[in-house]
C-alpha cells in the first residue's frame, strides 16, 4: 500500500482530515436515513430510546441539544409513523418516556445496518482490520468526551 506525501511526512492537517471524513459520512448517512421522520435526529431518538438509559422525552431533548418544543414535534412524527409510543415516566408522572414499538425496533435495526454500510464506504480506503482499528481508536479517543448535554442518568438541569 502506498502512502501519500502527507502521510510519509507525518503532516496531515488534522482538522481538515476530520472535516472531510465527517462530510463524507454525513452525505451517506442522510441518504441512508432521510426517510425517517426527522431524518438523523429521528434516528438518534430511536437509538437513545432503544438503549433505555435516557428514555424520558425531556432528557432525550436535552441530550440531543434540541428545544423541548422541537422534540415534541419530532416525537409526534415518530409516533404517527408507528415507530414509538409515549408512556408516563414512572419516576415522574408529568414526564413521558419514548418507547420503541416493534416497528421502531425493526426500523432502528435496518437503519443501523444502512449506516454501517455508509461507515464501510467512508472507510473503504482502509483494510477491514484497519477500519476496525480506526473504530476502536475513535471509541477510545471519545470515551471521556462529553457525548451530550446531560448525563442522562437523571432529570436534565433546567
C-alpha positions as semicolon CSV with decimal commas, in nm:
position;residue;x (nm);y (nm);z (nm)
1;X;0,000;0,000;0,000
2;X;0,144;0,338;-0,097
3;X;0,135;0,634;0,134
4;X;0,050;0,988;0,031
5;X;0,320;1,250;0,062
6;X;0,148;1,399;0,368
7;X;0,139;1,057;0,537
8;X;0,505;0,997;0,459
9;X;0,593;1,332;0,612
10;X;0,357;1,279;0,906
11;X;0,197;1,616;0,837
12;X;-0,175;1,562;0,799
13;X;-0,398;1,864;0,862
14;X;-0,594;1,704;1,145
15;X;-0,892;1,942;1,132
16;X;-0,923;1,924;0,756
17;X;-0,899;1,546;0,760
18;X;-1,169;1,514;1,028
19;X;-1,389;1,761;0,844
20;X;-1,352;1,571;0,517
21;X;-1,428;1,240;0,686
22;X;-1,734;1,385;0,860
23;X;-1,869;1,540;0,539
24;X;-1,837;1,207;0,358
25;X;-2,014;1,028;0,639
26;X;-2,295;1,285;0,668
27;X;-2,375;1,276;0,295
28;X;-2,414;0,899;0,306
29;X;-2,590;0,897;0,642
30;X;-2,851;1,146;0,531
31;X;-2,929;0,938;0,226
32;X;-2,949;0,621;0,439
33;X;-3,192;0,755;0,700
34;X;-3,360;1,055;0,539
35;X;-3,685;0,856;0,510
36;X;-3,723;0,856;0,889
37;X;-3,933;1,130;1,044
38;X;-3,674;1,385;1,149
39;X;-3,400;1,213;0,947
40;X;-3,079;1,190;1,153
41;X;-3,249;1,337;1,463
42;X;-3,525;1,079;1,435
43;X;-3,264;0,805;1,419
44;X;-3,092;0,947;1,726
45;X;-3,419;0,945;1,919
46;X;-3,479;0,582;1,820
47;X;-3,126;0,486;1,914
48;X;-3,131;0,662;2,253
49;X;-3,475;0,523;2,334
50;X;-3,367;0,169;2,247
51;X;-3,064;0,196;2,474
52;X;-3,301;0,259;2,764
53;X;-3,064;0,477;2,963
54;X;-3,235;0,802;2,870
55;X;-3,594;0,741;2,767
56;X;-3,756;1,048;2,922
57;X;-3,862;1,281;2,641
58;X;-3,720;1,592;2,810
59;X;-3,391;1,416;2,889
60;X;-3,355;1,299;2,528
61;X;-3,415;1,656;2,407
62;X;-3,152;1,779;2,650
63;X;-2,907;1,507;2,543
64;X;-2,951;1,598;2,176
65;X;-2,934;1,970;2,249
66;X;-3,272;2,044;2,094
67;X;-3,557;2,253;2,225
68;X;-3,832;2,065;2,408
69;X;-4,091;2,200;2,163
70;X;-3,893;2,069;1,866
71;X;-3,861;1,737;2,048
72;X;-4,237;1,722;2,095
73;X;-4,297;1,765;1,722
74;X;-4,028;1,510;1,639
75;X;-4,176;1,250;1,875
76;X;-4,523;1,331;1,738
77;X;-4,398;1,245;1,388
78;X;-4,225;0,927;1,505
79;X;-4,541;0,826;1,692
80;X;-4,764;0,892;1,387
81;X;-4,530;0,667;1,187
82;X;-4,580;0,389;1,442
83;X;-4,213;0,382;1,546
84;X;-4,251;0,500;1,907
85;X;-4,514;0,545;2,171
86;X;-4,525;0,769;2,472
87;X;-4,579;0,630;2,820
88;X;-4,590;0,804;3,156
89;X;-4,248;0,805;3,319
90;X;-4,275;0,603;3,644
91;X;-4,018;0,835;3,804
92;X;-4,219;1,147;3,714
93;X;-4,581;1,104;3,604
94;X;-4,574;1,450;3,441
95;X;-4,297;1,337;3,206
96;X;-4,327;1,098;2,912
97;X;-4,099;0,815;2,815
98;X;-4,034;0,747;2,448
99;X;-4,058;0,373;2,389
100;X;-3,989;0,195;2,061
101;X;-4,264;-0,013;1,909
102;X;-4,196;-0,342;1,733
103;X;-4,182;-0,147;1,403
104;X;-3,949;0,104;1,569
105;X;-3,709;-0,173;1,668
106;X;-3,715;-0,314;1,313
107;X;-3,657;0,029;1,160
108;X;-3,373;0,102;1,402
109;X;-3,202;-0,226;1,310
110;X;-3,246;-0,164;0,936
111;X;-3,127;0,197;0,964
112;X;-2,828;0,097;1,176
113;X;-2,733;-0,162;0,911
114;X;-2,755;0,104;0,638
115;X;-2,540;0,337;0,847
116;X;-2,282;0,059;0,891
117;X;-2,269;0,032;0,512
118;X;-2,208;0,407;0,495
119;X;-1,927;0,372;0,750
120;X;-1,777;0,089;0,545
121;X;-1,791;0,304;0,231
122;X;-1,629;0,601;0,407
123;X;-1,353;0,376;0,539
124;X;-1,318;0,181;0,214
125;X;-0,960;0,306;0,173
126;X;-0,862;0,103;0,478
127;X;-0,829;-0,271;0,513
128;X;-1,100;-0,441;0,719
129;X;-0,855;-0,472;1,007
130;X;-0,753;-0,106;0,986
131;X;-1,119;0,003;0,969
132;X;-1,194;-0,188;1,289
133;X;-0,881;-0,044;1,449
134;X;-0,994;0,305;1,345
135;X;-1,335;0,246;1,505
136;X;-1,170;0,115;1,823
137;X;-0,932;0,411;1,840
138;X;-1,217;0,654;1,775
139;X;-1,416;0,497;2,060
140;X;-1,113;0,523;2,287
141;X;-1,040;0,885;2,197
142;X;-1,401;0,987;2,256
143;X;-1,468;0,776;2,566
144;X;-1,411;1,066;2,805
145;X;-1,553;1,336;2,581
146;X;-1,896;1,469;2,669
147;X;-2,132;1,298;2,426
148;X;-2,432;1,505;2,518
149;X;-2,559;1,798;2,714
150;X;-2,657;1,589;3,013
151;X;-2,554;1,277;3,196
152;X;-2,891;1,124;3,104
153;X;-2,892;0,941;3,432
154;X;-3,136;1,179;3,588
155;X;-3,362;1,466;3,500
156;X;-3,199;1,739;3,292
157;X;-3,093;2,056;3,463
158;X;-3,331;2,335;3,370
